[in-house]
Amino acid sequence: NSLYLSTLATLGAVLVGTALALAVVRYPLPGKTFLRTAANLALLSPPFIGAYSWVVLFGRMGLVNRILGTFGWELPTIYGWRGILLVFIVQYFPFVFLLVSAALRSVDQSIEDAALSLGSPPRRTFRTAILPVIAPSLTAGALLVFMATMADFGTPMIIGEGLRTLPTLMYGEFINELGGNPAMASTLGSILILVNTTALMAQRYYAFRKAYNVVCIQPLKVQRISPGNRAVLTVIAYAVVAVALIPSTTIIISSFMPTRGPVMYAGFSLQSYQTIFHLVPRAIANTFMLTTMAVLLDVLLGVLVAYLLARRRSHAHALLDALIMLAYAIPGTVVGVGLIVVYNRPPVLLTGTWIILLVSYFIRHLPYPVRTCTAMLQQIDIRVEEASVSLGVPPFRTFLKVTIPLMFPAILSGAALSWMTTIGELSSSILLYSGPWATMSVAIFTEVFSNHFGTASALASILIAAAFVPLFLTYRVLGERAALGM
């Protein structure tokens, strides 16, 4: 089931994301900046929140189904593998869109002109001249989608209705009324690691073999099309983005509606927010505390590791780079199982404490600041540091006074990415938390299964807002081009 759903979701996300990227980059559509920004916003809400929002709309007691039910109409069920596939594609196609858009903007117009001047038709020109240049970025987006869907725990758990995937099976092996089986959970985790690592290695091998170095002097020209075709493309592009924004919009609107159990009523009310601040203030505080600590640790260690990787090249540092990227490929459920197995007995007993959550967040999201800072350091000439040292400034002070300020955009980008992905972490949190240390994502998951949709929406709205703030600040400080380059 996991391989089947992830493969179909990857194909769907590649088709939707690539088509939208081509429409936005190659054709004169109005509001291109809005489309790119909306694609970023669609990535902000954690996947399980997207699944929950579709339940709010199209579940058995959903808003849309209740309205249609008054007319005697009924839509196909959102539950099962078709609903999971829909959520996966809508949630993750922006990965492909953003990477392919950036790749298309780096292709020089002379490549297309040369192919056309030799008699190649436009479609063949794209397939044989442009597609090979953007293929590494396209496969990188596909890899992100595949690994994310393979590791997704919340979506199959919320709308799968018994459909078993590897992450849900691992969770079941630990949370079992008849006693769990840690050995089986570890075995399932090993399969997940094997699948994701194989996909990661295959993509890196393909990108290394098929990468083309292109110097972009003149970006691809915007093609002229008839007003009718332009109108059709505009409607399709905005419809795709609108569907991608449905989860966040639904959650925010429903959080202000009066509720009674699973049923929502028309009107405006702050009832859900009053309830969560009365019942689960500890979960909100835990989330912000643990996320802040994890991001600070990720940035501090990430900057140092990135400096080693960029300035000290050896086989040992290459191995370190591979191990750090492996942490990205390992799903959260696997990390949770591993930490429970290792730290469940003396001399290091962390299970049931907040420290084990912090360790999980730190490990899983360290690759973000490492990758952004490494890329930036590779663009900073080492002679800048050598000039400072030659003037009598000690190396460590040079690092603090010269290198760190030059790396600031990458540090900010890495911190923002780490924050956005950590604050909504569910797959490892659901296994590692104990009663006093529940997070907002765990509280949302619990409220959904208790049919308290109003309080779940209010918590999810706070989570979405908290994830949006660093993206907004990054745009303000670095500008759109740098922020998209994260």
Stockholm file with secondary structure:
# STOCKHOLM 1.0

chainA/1-486         NSLYLSTLATLGAVLVGTALALAVVRYPLPGKTFLRTAANLALLSPPFIGAYSWVVLFGRMGLVNRILGTFGWELPTIYGWRGILLVFIVQYFPFVFLLVSAALRSVDQSIEDAALSLGSPPRRTFRTAILPVIAPSLTAGALLVFMATMADFGTPMIIGEGLRTLPTLMYGEFINELGGNPAMASTLGSILILVNTTALMAQRYYAFRKAYNVVCIQPLKVQRISPGNRAVLTVIAYAVVAVALIPSTTIIISSFMPTRGPVMYAGFSLQSYQTIFHLVPRAIANTFMLTTMAVLLDVLLGVLVAYLLARRRSHAHALLDALIMLAYAIPGTVVGVGLIVVYNRPPVLLTGTWIILLVSYFIRHLPYPVRTCTAMLQQIDIRVEEASVSLGVPPFRTFLKVTIPLMFPAILSGAALSWMTTIGELSSSILLYSGPWATMSVAIFTEVFSNHFGTASALASILIAAAFVPLFLTYRVLGERAALGM
#=GR chainA/1-486 SS CHHHHHHHHHHHHHHHHHHHHHHHHHSCCTTHHHHHHHHHHHTTSCHHHHHHHHHHHHSTTCHHHHHHHTTTCCCCCSCSHHHHHHHHHHHHHHHHHHHHHHHHTTSBHHHHHHHHHTTCCHHHHIIIIIHHHHHHHHHHHHHHHHHHHHHCCHHHHHHCTTCCCHHHHHHHHHSCTTCCCHHHHHHHHHHHHHHHHHHHHHHHHHHHHHCCCCCCSSBCCCCCCCHHHHHHHHHHHHHHHHHHHHHHHHHHHHTTSCEETTEECSSCCCHHHHHHHHHCHHHHHHHHHHHHHHHHHHHHHHHHHHHHHHHCCSHHHHHHHHHHHHHHHSCHHHHHHHHHHHSEETTEECTTSHHHHHHHHHHHHTHHHHHHHHHHHHHSCHHHHHHHHHTTCCHHHHIIIIIHHHHHHHHHHHHHHHHHHHTTCCTTHHHHCCGGGCCHHHHHHHHHHTTCHHHHHHHHHHHHHHHHHHHHHHHHHHHHHHHHTC
#=GC SS_cons         CHHHHHHHHHHHHHHHHHHHHHHHHHSCCTTHHHHHHHHHHHTTSCHHHHHHHHHHHHSTTCHHHHHHHTTTCCCCCSCSHHHHHHHHHHHHHHHHHHHHHHHHTTSBHHHHHHHHHTTCCHHHHIIIIIHHHHHHHHHHHHHHHHHHHHHCCHHHHHHCTTCCCHHHHHHHHHSCTTCCCHHHHHHHHHHHHHHHHHHHHHHHHHHHHHCCCCCCSSBCCCCCCCHHHHHHHHHHHHHHHHHHHHHHHHHHHHTTSCEETTEECSSCCCHHHHHHHHHCHHHHHHHHHHHHHHHHHHHHHHHHHHHHHHHCCSHHHHHHHHHHHHHHHSCHHHHHHHHHHHSEETTEECTTSHHHHHHHHHHHHTHHHHHHHHHHHHHSCHHHHHHHHHTTCCHHHHIIIIIHHHHHHHHHHHHHHHHHHHTTCCTTHHHHCCGGGCCHHHHHHHHHHTTCHHHHHHHHHHHHHHHHHHHHHHHHHHHHHHHHTC
//
